Amino acid sequence: MPINDDDRALFNRVWALGAKAIKENRISALSHVALETPTLDQYQDAFGQRMTDMIKVVQLGISQLQANDQIVENSVASLPPSPLRNASSR
């Protein structure tokens, strides 16, 4: 599935909210990964512990959107596959 501008915009929004939650809640275990904003391509190409940490940031961002009723399930479902789904092919 090719990445489009809507996917990139949604990823950026989700990442920003996840990074904000990490900073506000002082989640030190994830602060290193939330310092920079990766591109969607970098997110998809991540592996190992960095991949795991990035997924946690995205999960926090999605939960923030859902808590504020700012996202519909179809938007989250349209995000490209997470690196975890691609890990078995590495």
C-alpha positions in Angstrom: 0.0 0.0 0.0 1.6 3.3 -1.1 2.0 6.1 1.4 0.0 9.2 0.6 -0.1 12.7 2.0 -3.1 11.8 4.3 -1.1 9.0 5.8 1.8 11.3 6.5 -0.4 14.0 8.0 -2.1 11.4 10.3 1.2 10.0 11.3 2.6 13.4 12.1 -0.5 14.3 14.2 -0.4 11.0 16.1 3.4 11.3 16.7 3.1 14.8 18.0 0.4 13.8 20.5 2.4 10.8 21.6 5.6 12.8 22.0 3.6 15.5 24.0 2.2 12.8 26.3 5.7 11.5 26.9 7.0 15.0 27.8 4.0 15.9 29.9 4.0 12.7 31.9 7.7 12.5 32.1 8.0 9.0 30.7 11.7 8.8 30.8 11.9 5.4 29.2 10.6 6.9 25.9 12.0 10.4 26.1 15.0 9.6 23.9 12.8 8.5 21.0 10.3 11.4 21.3 13.1 14.1 21.0 12.9 13.9 17.2 10.0 13.5 14.9 10.6 10.7 12.4 9.1 10.7 8.9 6.6 8.0 8.2 9.2 6.2 6.1 11.7 6.3 9.0 9.0 4.9 11.3 8.3 2.0 8.9 12.0 1.2 8.4 12.8 1.1 12.2 13.8 -2.1 13.8 14.8 -3.5 17.2 14.3 -1.6 20.4 13.9 1.7 18.5 11.0 0.2 16.6 9.4 -1.0 19.8 9.8 2.5 21.4 8.5 4.3 18.3 5.4 2.0 18.3 4.8 3.0 21.9 4.9 6.7 21.0 2.3 6.1 18.2 0.1 4.1 20.5 0.2 6.9 23.0 -0.7 9.4 20.3 -3.6 7.3 19.1 -4.9 6.9 22.6 -4.7 10.7 23.0 -6.8 11.2 19.8 -9.3 8.6 20.9 -9.6 10.2 24.4 -10.5 13.5 22.8 -12.8 12.0 20.2 -10.6 13.4 17.5 -10.2 10.3 15.5 -12.4 7.8 13.8 -11.4 4.1 13.6 -11.1 4.2 9.9 -8.3 6.8 10.1 -6.3 4.6 12.4 -7.0 1.6 10.2 -5.7 3.5 7.2 -2.2 4.0 8.7 0.4 2.0 7.0 1.5 -1.2 8.7 3.7 -0.8 11.8 7.3 -2.0 11.6 6.3 -4.9 13.9 4.2 -6.4 11.1 7.2 -6.2 8.8 9.7 -7.5 11.3 9.2 -11.1 10.4 10.4 -10.4 6.8 13.8 -9.0 8.0 
